[in-house]
Amino acid sequence: MKIERIEGYVLSSPYGDGNVFGQPKGVKSIAIVEVHSDGLIGYGESYAGVYAPELFVKTVEFLADRIRGKE
């Protein structure tokens, strides 16, 4: 099976008062990656969404360009 498409999603919600260790912006985030092949769709979670949510989607896009079409 070849990888056809990879998408990254960040889900965030308000959390704490902005002074919570690991959540300095007052939001709690998770990151989900969705991988489409020519027969299946798979999902995964990344800790990058917790610590650097603003970078996650761009990182997935950067990596997707390098692994699209691979088996």
Buried (B, 14 or more C-beta within 10 A) or exposed (E): EEBEEBBBBBEBEEBBEEEEEEBEBEBBBBBBBBBBBEEEEEEEEBEBBBBBBEBBBEBBEEEBEEEEEEE
